[in-house]
Amino acid sequence: MSVTVSNWGETLRFTPEEIQKPTSHEEIVRLVEQANQQHRSIRIIGSGHSWTQLIETSQILISLDDYQGLEAVDKENGTVTVRAGTKLRALGELLFEHGLAMENLGDIDVQSLAGALSTGTHGTGAEFKTLANQIDALTLVTGQGKVIECSEQNNSEVFKAAQISLGAMGIITRIRLKVIPAYKLKLQTDKVELDTLLGNLDDHIKKHRNFEFYWFPYTKITQIKCVNKTDEPLKNVGLAKKMNDVVLENAIFGLLSRFCPSFSAPCKNREYDLRLGSIKRHLYQSQPQNICHQTVSEILRNGIQHSCRTFHHRH
């Protein structure tokens, strides 16, 4: 029975001949060898979070959703070996059980580890590089089924190419990650006038471990998010704050982007990448609609308040 697959943004829809979900490194090697003998192509899928056509195929699609978990923990050397299909959210919890954490992450935790690394995923923070720089070593299965172990010291050229390889060099099955002791982060959010923010942007970037801001079209308002390490005790942020994060920053802005197209672009055929809450949308529109503008302004006046919370960095 054929199954139609789509990516997270629903910009891709395709129907592969078959979908395989291996549960071991050895099974992955066998699948690649068989496909090579049959002259069939393979694409690999993580969580489908990329907007590009990296996962699309009419032949064999391999998902590593059934190949997750920690294989080894080396606290002395600050490394862990992780199966490539492990989701970032799950990895954060697994590391936390050992008192460990990744150095930095983006704001989305649904991706598979290999997918996030291979596509150049990054977080904020002037002192941090892409997530791929946290790789200490990896295991790669090439298109012929050959297994290559690589690191800075072993097969270094392959290693550097494979760190952000977009799946073009084969299937990454294991990753040895550099990790650090678990830590707590303090999040502070606030509303700031756009001109004020831009005038102090360099200072914000230098002052905070992680800094980002969202600009709301048709207004002079931005929402800033500042994150720094802390030793403060964890806080119960309460239902109201959680509702603000989940409902306002995600759901409402997402609905506005879908059903009020003027919220995204007032000029014809120009594309904007609007980051509202944790929602990204690419929309086109020729004329603004005042009702949407008024709705957004009302939300901004009443919905986004200064807030502060402390949390463990797990994902």
Backbone bond lengths (Angstrom), bond angles and torsions (degrees), N, CA, C in turn:
res aa  C-N    CA-C-N  psi(-1)  N-CA   C-N-CA  omega(-1)  CA-C   N-CA-C  phi
1 M - - - 1.467 - - 1.528 109.46 -
2 S 1.326 116.70 126.03 1.460 121.04 -178.33 1.531 110.44 -76.87
3 V 1.315 115.26 146.07 1.462 121.92 -179.66 1.526 108.61 -125.72
4 T 1.323 116.77 130.76 1.451 120.78 177.05 1.528 109.16 -86.05
5 V 1.319 115.19 131.77 1.460 122.03 -177.24 1.526 108.68 -112.61
6 S 1.323 116.52 141.50 1.467 120.75 174.92 1.519 109.41 -132.86
7 N 1.321 115.25 158.04 1.457 118.46 175.73 1.525 109.54 -86.73
8 W 1.331 116.24 175.97 1.458 121.77 -175.13 1.524 111.73 -59.33
9 G 1.320 116.78 -41.38 1.455 120.73 -178.20 1.512 114.09 -81.62
10 E 1.344 117.18 -2.14 1.463 123.86 -178.67 1.526 111.90 57.96
11 T 1.334 115.67 30.74 1.460 119.83 174.31 1.522 111.22 -91.52
12 L 1.327 117.27 -10.58 1.458 123.33 177.65 1.519 109.85 -127.55
13 R 1.314 116.25 136.02 1.462 122.10 172.63 1.527 106.78 -141.73
14 F 1.329 116.50 127.64 1.456 120.05 -178.04 1.522 109.19 -154.11
15 T 1.324 115.43 163.58 1.465 120.96 -177.41 1.524 109.55 -126.41
16 P 1.321 118.28 100.08 1.466 120.42 178.10 1.521 111.55 -72.89
17 E 1.330 116.24 157.39 1.464 120.19 177.09 1.520 110.64 -63.27
18 E 1.318 116.34 -38.28 1.463 119.93 178.68 1.520 110.31 -152.96
19 I 1.329 114.90 152.83 1.453 122.20 176.30 1.522 107.99 -120.59
20 Q 1.313 115.63 124.79 1.460 120.81 -179.72 1.528 109.71 -111.99
21 K 1.340 115.17 140.98 1.462 121.43 178.23 1.521 109.58 -127.55
22 P 1.315 117.53 80.67 1.463 120.70 -178.73 1.526 111.41 -66.20
23 T 1.318 115.06 155.55 1.466 120.58 -179.06 1.519 112.61 -115.30
24 S 1.341 117.71 1.62 1.462 120.28 -179.14 1.521 110.29 -149.80
25 H 1.322 115.13 161.45 1.460 121.08 175.90 1.527 110.41 -60.28
26 E 1.325 116.53 -42.02 1.471 121.37 -178.29 1.526 111.42 -63.16
27 E 1.326 116.53 -37.66 1.467 119.80 179.26 1.530 110.68 -68.44
28 I 1.309 116.93 -35.90 1.462 120.45 176.79 1.527 110.21 -62.07
29 V 1.329 116.45 -44.56 1.467 120.79 178.92 1.525 110.25 -60.17
30 R 1.331 116.97 -43.97 1.477 120.65 -179.39 1.520 111.13 -62.34
31 L 1.321 117.16 -42.81 1.464 120.71 -179.86 1.526 111.28 -62.27
32 V 1.314 116.90 -41.07 1.465 120.82 179.06 1.527 110.27 -66.66
33 E 1.314 117.82 -43.29 1.472 121.36 178.82 1.521 111.14 -61.65
34 Q 1.331 117.06 -42.96 1.467 120.93 179.81 1.528 111.25 -64.49
35 A 1.317 116.31 -44.47 1.469 120.14 179.04 1.522 110.89 -62.78
36 N 1.323 116.92 -39.06 1.459 121.68 178.89 1.529 110.81 -63.32
37 Q 1.330 116.69 -42.85 1.462 121.28 178.69 1.525 111.75 -65.33
38 Q 1.324 116.91 -34.04 1.464 122.13 -178.56 1.533 113.01 -88.63
39 H 1.337 116.11 0.75 1.470 122.06 -178.62 1.528 111.56 56.92
40 R 1.323 114.56 42.93 1.465 120.76 178.21 1.523 108.74 -113.86
41 S 1.313 114.88 150.30 1.461 119.57 -177.27 1.533 111.37 -93.89
42 I 1.317 114.17 155.08 1.467 121.88 179.69 1.519 108.93 -125.62
43 R 1.314 115.06 138.47 1.466 121.07 166.13 1.534 106.90 -122.13
44 I 1.326 114.84 152.61 1.457 120.61 -178.52 1.524 108.65 -113.55
45 I 1.323 116.80 140.26 1.461 120.95 179.36 1.525 109.90 -125.09
46 G 1.324 115.68 137.67 1.458 120.79 172.69 1.512 108.26 -100.17
47 S 1.323 116.74 -104.82 1.465 120.99 176.11 1.524 111.72 -103.01
48 G 1.339 117.05 4.22 1.461 119.90 178.30 1.520 112.92 66.85
49 H 1.338 116.93 30.98 1.457 119.28 -175.32 1.519 113.25 -83.43
50 S 1.321 118.30 -12.72 1.459 121.19 -179.62 1.524 110.77 -77.21
51 W 1.328 115.50 148.09 1.464 120.74 177.25 1.521 111.63 -83.70
52 T 1.298 118.19 -13.34 1.460 121.27 -173.08 1.527 111.48 -86.44
53 Q 1.347 115.45 -179.72 1.459 121.04 -176.23 1.534 112.72 -92.65
54 L 1.319 117.02 27.47 1.462 120.75 -176.32 1.522 112.87 -61.13
55 I 1.317 118.02 -31.61 1.465 120.91 -173.69 1.522 113.62 -95.47
56 E 1.317 117.51 -11.19 1.465 120.57 -170.32 1.531 111.83 -73.13
57 T 1.333 116.09 131.92 1.462 122.15 177.48 1.521 109.88 -157.84
58 S 1.323 115.53 153.18 1.466 120.37 173.66 1.529 110.43 -101.69
59 Q 1.330 116.51 1.45 1.467 119.67 -176.83 1.534 111.61 -113.94
60 I 1.326 119.17 -106.02 1.461 120.11 -173.99 1.519 110.77 -104.14
61 L 1.324 116.27 127.08 1.457 122.41 174.73 1.532 107.82 -112.44
62 I 1.324 116.21 125.64 1.468 120.91 178.79 1.519 109.24 -108.79
63 S 1.322 115.11 125.46 1.459 122.27 174.74 1.526 108.70 -109.41
64 L 1.328 116.38 137.70 1.463 121.10 178.92 1.528 111.80 -101.89
65 D 1.336 116.74 22.54 1.463 120.51 -179.72 1.531 112.65 -61.22
66 D 1.330 116.85 -27.66 1.469 120.30 179.11 1.530 112.08 -94.69
67 Y 1.321 116.07 12.48 1.467 121.08 -179.39 1.523 107.63 -127.90
68 Q 1.328 115.62 77.93 1.445 122.31 -175.63 1.524 111.31 -130.64
69 G 1.332 115.87 160.65 1.455 120.99 171.96 1.519 114.35 123.44
70 L 1.331 115.34 167.89 1.461 122.73 175.36 1.518 109.68 -84.10
71 E 1.322 116.75 137.89 1.460 120.92 175.60 1.524 111.72 -105.66
72 A 1.318 117.73 -29.05 1.468 120.34 -179.19 1.524 109.71 -157.58
73 V 1.337 115.15 147.12 1.467 122.25 176.49 1.519 107.66 -127.87
74 D 1.324 116.56 124.19 1.467 122.28 179.25 1.530 107.96 -124.12
75 K 1.328 115.37 87.58 1.467 119.39 -177.13 1.521 111.69 -66.26
76 E 1.315 116.27 -33.70 1.467 120.13 -177.40 1.522 111.39 -60.51
77 N 1.329 115.94 -40.95 1.468 120.61 -179.93 1.528 113.16 -98.29
78 G 1.326 116.92 -0.67 1.457 120.69 177.92 1.508 114.10 67.12
79 T 1.330 117.22 42.18 1.466 120.50 178.75 1.528 110.66 -135.32
80 V 1.316 115.83 156.17 1.468 122.76 171.28 1.527 107.61 -136.33
81 T 1.320 116.31 147.48 1.466 120.86 175.42 1.517 108.18 -104.90
82 V 1.334 115.76 126.10 1.458 121.51 -170.81 1.524 110.17 -126.62
83 R 1.322 116.63 139.56 1.459 120.45 173.17 1.525 109.74 -68.93
84 A 1.315 115.82 141.20 1.459 121.22 -167.76 1.524 114.26 -63.70
85 G 1.329 117.96 -28.12 1.457 120.08 -177.54 1.515 114.65 -81.33
86 T 1.311 117.96 -3.47 1.458 121.90 -176.68 1.531 110.97 -60.63
87 K 1.321 116.57 128.98 1.459 120.37 178.54 1.529 110.17 -75.39
88 L 1.309 116.16 146.51 1.460 120.42 -177.06 1.525 112.12 -59.28
89 R 1.324 117.17 -38.59 1.468 119.58 179.06 1.528 110.48 -61.93
90 A 1.326 116.51 -45.76 1.464 120.38 179.56 1.524 111.15 -66.16
91 L 1.335 116.46 -38.28 1.457 120.11 179.93 1.524 111.08 -62.64
92 G 1.310 117.29 -40.69 1.454 120.28 178.30 1.511 112.35 -57.96
93 E 1.321 116.46 -42.11 1.468 120.15 179.02 1.526 111.28 -68.42
94 L 1.321 116.79 -40.82 1.466 120.51 179.40 1.528 110.95 -63.46
95 L 1.317 116.45 -43.26 1.457 119.97 178.93 1.527 111.21 -65.62
96 F 1.325 116.17 -40.19 1.462 120.41 -178.51 1.526 111.64 -61.43
97 E 1.319 116.70 -33.57 1.474 120.71 177.42 1.527 111.31 -61.32
98 H 1.331 116.33 -24.61 1.463 121.34 179.50 1.534 111.51 -103.23
99 G 1.331 116.77 10.16 1.453 120.23 -179.68 1.511 113.36 71.43
100 L 1.340 117.65 29.32 1.459 122.78 -175.60 1.529 110.84 -125.62
101 A 1.323 115.71 168.00 1.466 121.42 177.61 1.517 109.45 -159.43
102 M 1.323 115.96 158.34 1.457 120.58 169.59 1.524 108.47 -73.66
103 E 1.327 116.16 153.08 1.460 120.94 -176.30 1.522 112.24 -64.80
104 N 1.319 116.66 -40.10 1.461 120.98 -176.94 1.517 108.70 -159.33
105 L 1.314 116.54 156.98 1.456 122.29 178.40 1.517 109.94 -146.15
106 G 1.332 115.05 170.06 1.451 120.01 170.47 1.518 108.62 -81.78
107 D 1.348 117.14 -169.27 1.463 119.42 -178.47 1.520 112.56 -96.90
108 I 1.317 117.55 6.08 1.460 121.86 176.99 1.529 108.08 -115.98
109 D 1.329 117.01 134.97 1.470 119.07 -176.67 1.528 113.27 -122.43
110 V 1.340 117.01 18.43 1.462 119.46 -178.16 1.524 113.00 -88.60
111 Q 1.346 117.36 -13.20 1.457 120.21 -173.76 1.527 111.36 -71.81
112 S 1.338 114.98 156.78 1.459 119.98 168.25 1.520 107.43 -74.90
113 L 1.327 116.75 153.72 1.455 120.51 -177.89 1.525 111.30 -59.70
114 A 1.330 117.16 -51.29 1.465 119.97 -177.80 1.526 111.35 -62.26
115 G 1.319 117.15 -38.36 1.457 120.37 179.21 1.522 112.07 -64.79
116 A 1.335 116.05 -44.00 1.466 120.29 179.80 1.526 111.02 -63.80
117 L 1.327 116.36 -43.10 1.456 120.28 -179.66 1.523 111.23 -67.47
118 S 1.313 116.90 -45.51 1.472 121.69 -172.89 1.512 113.90 -69.57
119 T 1.334 117.35 -20.43 1.463 120.11 -178.13 1.528 112.45 -103.91
120 G 1.327 117.10 12.40 1.460 120.26 174.23 1.514 114.75 76.26
121 T 1.326 117.60 25.58 1.463 120.85 179.00 1.531 110.72 -56.45
122 H 1.307 116.18 143.05 1.460 120.98 -178.45 1.514 109.38 -143.79
123 G 1.312 115.87 165.17 1.453 121.33 171.70 1.511 108.90 -113.18
124 T 1.330 116.52 -168.68 1.456 120.63 175.73 1.527 109.24 -92.26
125 G 1.314 115.98 173.37 1.464 120.82 178.76 1.513 111.23 113.80
126 A 1.346 116.05 119.18 1.463 120.56 -175.85 1.518 113.08 -64.93
127 E 1.334 117.40 -21.47 1.461 120.84 -176.45 1.521 113.11 -91.19
128 F 1.334 117.53 -2.78 1.458 120.47 -173.45 1.528 111.84 -109.13
129 K 1.323 114.97 150.37 1.455 122.03 175.79 1.529 108.65 -101.86
130 T 1.324 117.19 -172.21 1.460 119.76 176.18 1.531 110.03 -66.74
131 L 1.317 116.01 162.59 1.468 120.03 -179.60 1.521 111.56 -59.77
132 A 1.328 117.16 -29.30 1.466 120.87 -177.47 1.526 112.00 -60.85
133 N 1.335 117.36 -22.63 1.456 120.09 178.29 1.525 112.63 -74.38
134 Q 1.328 116.52 -6.53 1.461 120.11 175.58 1.533 111.77 -88.89
135 I 1.326 117.03 -1.53 1.468 120.69 178.53 1.524 109.33 -77.77
136 D 1.327 116.17 129.50 1.459 121.67 175.59 1.532 110.93 -97.48
137 A 1.325 116.23 -33.90 1.466 122.27 178.13 1.517 108.30 -164.89
138 L 1.323 116.31 160.89 1.469 119.07 176.57 1.524 111.31 -151.14
139 T 1.320 114.34 160.01 1.462 122.48 176.39 1.514 108.31 -110.26
140 L 1.334 116.12 128.13 1.457 122.23 -174.96 1.524 110.40 -123.27
141 V 1.333 116.45 132.38 1.464 122.09 173.18 1.527 107.50 -104.10
142 T 1.325 117.43 115.35 1.464 121.42 -177.30 1.524 111.11 -75.88
143 G 1.340 115.92 176.08 1.453 121.29 -179.88 1.510 114.60 -65.41
144 Q 1.335 117.16 -14.89 1.467 121.25 176.73 1.532 111.94 -97.70
145 G 1.324 116.02 0.31 1.462 119.70 -179.16 1.518 113.24 88.99
146 K 1.323 117.43 7.68 1.458 121.24 178.14 1.522 109.55 -77.19
147 V 1.334 116.35 137.51 1.467 121.55 179.80 1.521 109.45 -99.41
148 I 1.325 116.71 125.04 1.465 122.21 179.95 1.529 109.21 -119.66
149 E 1.318 116.75 124.39 1.461 122.34 171.91 1.520 106.90 -95.61
150 C 1.315 117.75 126.82 1.460 118.38 -176.75 1.524 112.25 -142.04
151 S 1.325 114.33 153.42 1.463 122.85 179.47 1.525 107.56 -161.02
152 E 1.320 117.15 -172.62 1.460 120.58 176.22 1.521 111.50 -61.54
153 Q 1.332 116.19 -30.96 1.457 121.08 -176.91 1.532 113.64 -95.97
154 N 1.311 117.51 -21.34 1.461 122.04 -174.00 1.531 109.18 -127.06
155 N 1.347 116.85 120.48 1.463 120.79 -175.98 1.532 110.43 52.09
156 S 1.320 115.51 52.16 1.464 120.84 -170.92 1.532 113.02 -62.99
157 E 1.336 117.94 -35.78 1.462 119.50 -179.48 1.526 110.79 -67.44
158 V 1.326 116.27 -41.09 1.466 120.34 176.03 1.518 109.53 -63.13
159 F 1.325 116.06 -42.54 1.464 121.40 -178.80 1.531 111.06 -58.70
160 K 1.327 117.23 -48.48 1.453 120.04 -178.26 1.528 111.58 -63.76
161 A 1.333 116.04 -38.28 1.468 119.62 179.00 1.524 111.47 -70.14
162 A 1.336 116.82 -34.61 1.460 121.00 -175.22 1.525 112.74 -78.36
163 Q 1.322 117.97 -18.74 1.456 120.32 -176.38 1.529 111.96 -58.33
164 I 1.327 116.76 -43.50 1.466 120.79 173.80 1.523 106.84 -130.01
165 S 1.322 115.48 76.26 1.470 120.78 -170.64 1.519 113.84 -104.46
166 L 1.348 118.16 -3.85 1.475 122.17 177.97 1.524 112.03 57.63
167 G 1.333 117.24 22.41 1.457 121.00 -179.59 1.517 113.99 79.51
168 A 1.325 117.96 3.39 1.467 121.20 -173.43 1.524 113.11 -77.12
169 M 1.330 117.85 -17.48 1.465 119.98 -176.59 1.521 113.22 -99.72
170 G 1.317 116.72 -2.21 1.456 120.51 -178.40 1.516 110.27 132.48
171 I 1.328 115.54 -162.38 1.466 121.48 -177.97 1.523 109.63 -105.27
172 I 1.316 116.25 119.82 1.464 120.76 172.80 1.526 107.49 -77.38
173 T 1.323 116.47 126.32 1.466 119.29 -177.93 1.519 113.48 -107.72
174 R 1.321 117.16 -33.39 1.466 120.68 179.19 1.526 108.76 -136.23
175 I 1.334 114.76 146.27 1.458 120.50 176.45 1.521 108.75 -130.68
176 R 1.326 115.90 130.02 1.469 119.28 170.14 1.522 106.55 -97.29
177 L 1.330 115.44 116.02 1.452 122.37 -174.71 1.518 111.89 -101.48
178 K 1.323 115.70 144.31 1.455 120.79 169.27 1.533 107.95 -83.67
179 V 1.323 116.89 126.65 1.460 121.26 -177.45 1.529 109.75 -127.22
180 I 1.319 115.78 169.22 1.458 121.78 -179.81 1.530 108.77 -132.93
181 P 1.343 118.18 166.45 1.466 119.72 176.75 1.525 111.72 -58.25
182 A 1.333 116.66 144.71 1.465 121.43 -179.04 1.530 110.12 -59.40
183 Y 1.317 116.14 151.20 1.458 121.32 -176.56 1.524 109.64 -147.49
184 K 1.319 115.35 167.38 1.457 121.71 177.88 1.522 109.69 -109.86
185 L 1.325 114.70 146.62 1.464 121.02 179.02 1.524 109.41 -121.80
186 K 1.304 115.54 144.64 1.463 121.57 176.16 1.524 108.85 -109.95
187 L 1.317 115.51 123.18 1.460 121.95 -179.68 1.520 109.92 -101.78
188 Q 1.316 116.85 129.54 1.453 122.51 174.30 1.524 108.40 -125.94
189 T 1.327 116.05 131.63 1.462 120.70 177.68 1.517 109.27 -124.95
190 D 1.317 115.95 151.57 1.465 119.06 -179.07 1.524 109.00 -160.38
191 K 1.325 115.73 161.94 1.456 121.91 172.37 1.528 108.47 -93.43
192 V 1.336 116.93 134.74 1.461 121.87 -179.35 1.522 108.50 -139.16
193 E 1.321 116.80 139.68 1.459 120.86 174.94 1.532 109.64 -61.53
194 L 1.316 116.19 140.66 1.464 121.11 -175.94 1.530 111.96 -57.53
195 D 1.333 117.96 -46.88 1.464 120.49 -178.38 1.526 111.18 -62.91
196 T 1.324 116.19 -39.50 1.467 120.36 178.65 1.517 110.48 -64.36
197 L 1.310 115.77 -43.28 1.460 120.17 179.54 1.523 111.07 -61.47
198 L 1.315 117.09 -49.86 1.466 120.21 -177.31 1.522 111.81 -62.65
199 G 1.327 116.12 -33.03 1.446 119.46 179.01 1.523 113.46 -70.22
200 N 1.329 116.19 -22.34 1.474 121.06 -178.65 1.522 112.63 -116.91
201 L 1.331 117.14 16.44 1.453 120.66 -172.51 1.529 112.75 -59.96
202 D 1.322 117.73 -46.26 1.467 120.32 -179.18 1.526 111.44 -60.22
203 D 1.324 116.82 -39.30 1.461 120.47 179.20 1.522 111.14 -64.46
204 H 1.335 116.97 -41.55 1.465 120.59 178.30 1.530 110.41 -60.86
205 I 1.312 116.30 -44.58 1.462 120.79 -177.52 1.528 110.93 -64.14
206 K 1.326 116.70 -39.57 1.462 120.29 -179.78 1.524 112.18 -74.39
207 K 1.311 117.31 -33.90 1.461 122.05 -172.29 1.515 112.75 -76.72
208 H 1.326 117.54 -33.79 1.459 120.72 -170.03 1.528 112.01 -109.94
209 R 1.323 114.88 143.85 1.467 120.76 176.75 1.522 110.06 -56.52
210 N 1.314 116.14 -48.94 1.467 122.56 176.25 1.520 108.06 -130.46
211 F 1.309 115.93 134.82 1.464 119.48 178.84 1.528 109.57 -142.44
212 E 1.317 115.69 137.22 1.462 120.73 174.02 1.520 108.74 -153.21
213 F 1.316 115.69 160.34 1.465 119.06 176.71 1.513 109.59 -143.34
214 Y 1.325 114.28 154.58 1.460 122.13 177.12 1.532 107.62 -117.83
215 W 1.319 115.77 129.17 1.454 120.08 175.20 1.525 109.09 -99.81
216 F 1.327 116.43 137.48 1.456 121.58 -178.65 1.522 109.32 -103.55
217 P 1.332 117.78 111.21 1.468 121.84 -176.38 1.519 112.75 -53.70
218 Y 1.330 115.48 147.53 1.462 125.25 -178.92 1.526 112.65 71.23
219 T 1.318 117.96 9.46 1.456 121.33 176.18 1.524 108.72 -132.11
220 K 1.313 116.23 172.11 1.461 122.23 173.51 1.520 109.83 -106.61
221 I 1.330 115.79 23.04 1.464 121.26 -174.78 1.521 111.11 -106.26
222 T 1.316 115.35 140.25 1.467 121.30 170.52 1.525 108.68 -126.91
223 Q 1.298 115.15 156.37 1.464 120.52 170.21 1.515 107.25 -111.40
224 I 1.324 116.88 125.51 1.456 120.26 179.24 1.519 110.10 -104.15
225 K 1.325 115.67 148.82 1.464 122.35 176.55 1.523 107.87 -128.47
226 C 1.316 116.14 118.86 1.460 122.51 -179.28 1.520 108.62 -117.39
227 V 1.319 116.66 128.52 1.469 121.56 -178.14 1.518 108.78 -126.89
228 N 1.346 115.24 130.85 1.459 120.89 179.27 1.524 110.14 -142.04
229 K 1.321 116.40 154.04 1.458 120.60 175.88 1.519 110.06 -65.38
230 T 1.327 115.99 150.42 1.458 120.50 -178.82 1.523 110.57 -152.03
231 D 1.338 115.63 157.63 1.457 122.31 171.56 1.518 111.11 -107.91
232 E 1.315 116.74 6.41 1.468 120.88 -179.97 1.525 110.06 -65.73
233 P 1.345 116.85 151.19 1.471 119.63 177.08 1.523 110.90 -66.62
234 L 1.320 115.35 155.79 1.461 120.00 178.46 1.515 110.23 -65.26
235 K 1.333 115.90 146.98 1.452 121.25 179.90 1.521 110.18 -115.23
236 N 1.326 114.78 142.94 1.457 120.54 171.43 1.515 106.36 -84.71
237 V 1.331 116.69 106.01 1.466 120.23 -171.66 1.520 112.75 -73.34
238 G 1.333 117.51 -14.96 1.445 119.39 176.43 1.514 114.06 86.10
239 L 1.327 114.68 162.52 1.460 121.51 -175.88 1.520 111.99 -65.93
240 A 1.341 117.11 -37.78 1.465 119.73 -176.67 1.521 111.32 -62.33
241 K 1.346 116.69 -43.37 1.462 119.89 -179.98 1.521 110.92 -67.33
242 K 1.334 116.40 -40.16 1.462 119.22 178.59 1.529 110.50 -63.81
243 M 1.326 116.84 -39.39 1.460 120.17 177.77 1.520 110.51 -63.87
244 N 1.346 116.97 -38.53 1.459 120.38 177.61 1.516 111.04 -61.70
245 D 1.343 116.48 -44.69 1.460 120.64 -179.20 1.510 112.11 -65.23
246 V 1.336 115.50 -48.50 1.463 120.15 -172.10 1.525 111.74 -80.01
247 V 1.340 116.08 -47.93 1.462 119.66 -173.70 1.522 111.64 -82.52
248 L 1.340 117.24 -50.88 1.460 119.05 -176.53 1.514 111.83 -72.03
249 E 1.351 117.02 -57.14 1.461 120.07 -171.65 1.514 112.64 -69.74
250 N 1.316 117.92 -24.24 1.462 119.85 -178.62 1.520 112.07 -108.03
251 A 1.327 116.25 -65.96 1.460 120.41 -169.38 1.524 113.32 -66.73
252 I 1.341 117.20 -50.24 1.462 119.20 -175.25 1.514 111.52 -65.77
253 F 1.349 116.94 -46.45 1.453 119.07 179.27 1.523 111.01 -65.31
254 G 1.320 116.96 -33.26 1.454 119.74 176.77 1.516 111.37 -64.94
255 L 1.343 116.90 -43.45 1.458 120.78 179.23 1.524 111.16 -65.89
256 L 1.333 116.46 -40.14 1.454 119.48 177.61 1.518 111.38 -61.41
257 S 1.321 115.63 -39.98 1.463 119.35 -179.79 1.515 111.29 -65.71
258 R 1.347 116.25 -34.83 1.467 119.93 -177.77 1.522 111.63 -78.59
259 F 1.361 117.06 -44.52 1.452 120.05 -168.14 1.527 114.47 -106.69
260 C 1.336 116.75 -7.28 1.467 120.53 173.09 1.515 107.72 -123.74
261 P 1.315 118.47 78.08 1.462 121.08 -173.32 1.521 113.68 -57.82
262 S 1.335 118.68 -25.52 1.461 119.04 -179.55 1.517 111.46 -65.61
263 F 1.318 116.96 -15.50 1.456 121.07 178.40 1.513 111.38 -65.88
264 S 1.321 116.07 -16.31 1.461 117.28 -173.44 1.512 114.94 -106.72
265 A 1.334 119.15 -38.23 1.472 117.78 -173.36 1.520 111.33 -156.01
266 P 1.320 118.47 117.37 1.460 120.99 -179.08 1.516 113.20 -87.94
267 C 1.309 119.96 -2.51 1.460 120.19 -178.38 1.525 110.63 -121.56
268 K 1.282 115.85 141.24 1.457 122.75 -171.55 1.521 111.86 -64.67
269 N 1.356 114.35 135.41 1.463 122.69 172.74 1.526 114.00 61.38
270 R 1.306 117.37 23.67 1.454 119.45 174.32 1.520 108.23 -110.75
271 E 1.332 116.38 135.32 1.456 120.34 -174.10 1.512 110.56 -101.32
272 Y 1.315 115.04 132.62 1.451 121.15 175.77 1.526 108.60 -117.81
273 D 1.303 116.15 143.22 1.462 121.08 172.70 1.519 105.65 -106.14
274 L 1.311 116.20 98.51 1.453 120.66 -174.82 1.514 109.87 -95.54
275 R 1.288 115.55 125.61 1.457 120.95 -179.46 1.509 107.42 -106.12
276 L 1.306 118.39 95.12 1.453 123.16 -176.00 1.515 107.87 -115.57
277 G 1.346 116.33 114.13 1.446 119.65 -168.47 1.501 107.05 63.90
278 S 1.315 117.37 -123.39 1.462 120.06 174.92 1.527 110.31 -114.03
279 I 1.360 116.22 21.51 1.459 121.08 -177.35 1.526 110.17 -99.29
280 K 1.320 117.34 134.29 1.459 122.20 172.73 1.522 108.16 -116.52
281 R 1.304 115.94 133.21 1.453 119.07 177.37 1.528 109.34 -140.03
282 H 1.311 116.49 143.87 1.462 121.95 174.65 1.529 106.90 -114.34
283 L 1.331 115.73 107.46 1.456 119.46 -173.28 1.531 110.46 -130.77
284 Y 1.319 115.46 158.47 1.452 121.11 179.85 1.526 109.36 -127.28
285 Q 1.325 116.80 144.46 1.455 120.13 178.06 1.523 109.14 -160.16
286 S 1.324 116.67 149.40 1.457 119.95 -178.58 1.528 112.98 -98.70
287 Q 1.344 118.27 -36.80 1.455 120.39 -176.98 1.527 110.07 -131.74
288 P 1.348 117.79 139.91 1.457 120.48 176.74 1.521 111.65 -74.17
289 Q 1.323 116.73 157.37 1.452 122.33 176.41 1.526 107.46 -119.97
290 N 1.335 116.25 124.50 1.455 120.48 -173.10 1.522 112.63 -61.06
291 I 1.325 117.41 -34.14 1.460 119.52 -176.98 1.524 111.40 -61.34
292 C 1.342 116.45 -38.37 1.457 119.35 178.59 1.522 110.42 -69.08
293 H 1.328 116.40 -40.65 1.460 121.29 178.74 1.523 109.88 -59.98
294 Q 1.334 116.88 -43.88 1.455 120.82 -179.90 1.522 111.37 -65.34
295 T 1.330 116.26 -39.89 1.465 120.10 179.55 1.518 110.83 -62.55
296 V 1.315 115.87 -45.11 1.460 120.09 179.84 1.527 110.59 -63.13
297 S 1.334 116.59 -44.33 1.452 119.98 -179.36 1.525 110.84 -60.68
298 E 1.326 116.49 -38.84 1.459 120.47 178.74 1.525 111.41 -64.10
299 I 1.312 115.91 -42.08 1.465 120.32 178.24 1.518 110.28 -62.76
300 L 1.329 115.99 -42.74 1.456 119.72 -177.97 1.518 111.57 -65.24
301 R 1.341 116.07 -36.98 1.469 118.73 179.82 1.520 111.38 -68.79
302 N 1.330 116.50 -40.02 1.460 120.02 -170.12 1.519 115.19 -104.46
303 G 1.344 116.42 -23.24 1.455 117.67 -167.86 1.501 117.05 -98.50
304 I 1.326 118.85 -28.46 1.456 120.55 -174.94 1.519 108.85 -105.45
305 Q 1.293 116.62 106.65 1.448 122.08 -179.41 1.517 109.75 -114.21
306 H 1.315 116.25 159.51 1.461 120.52 175.79 1.521 108.97 -59.19
307 S 1.300 116.83 135.31 1.465 119.58 179.86 1.506 110.15 -145.86
308 C 1.316 115.10 161.26 1.455 121.20 -178.96 1.512 108.09 -150.23
309 R 1.337 117.09 135.35 1.453 119.98 176.55 1.503 109.80 -153.02
310 T 1.313 115.23 158.56 1.452 122.35 179.52 1.516 109.01 -119.78
311 F 1.318 117.75 138.25 1.457 120.28 -176.84 1.512 109.82 -150.24
312 H 1.338 115.08 156.44 1.458 120.55 174.06 1.511 108.95 -74.64
313 H 1.331 116.32 140.66 1.474 121.05 174.93 1.531 107.21 -85.10
314 R 1.331 116.22 101.75 1.458 120.53 -177.94 1.510 112.36 -114.71
315 H 1.332 119.31 -25.77 1.467 119.53 -174.03 1.497 111.66 -128.20
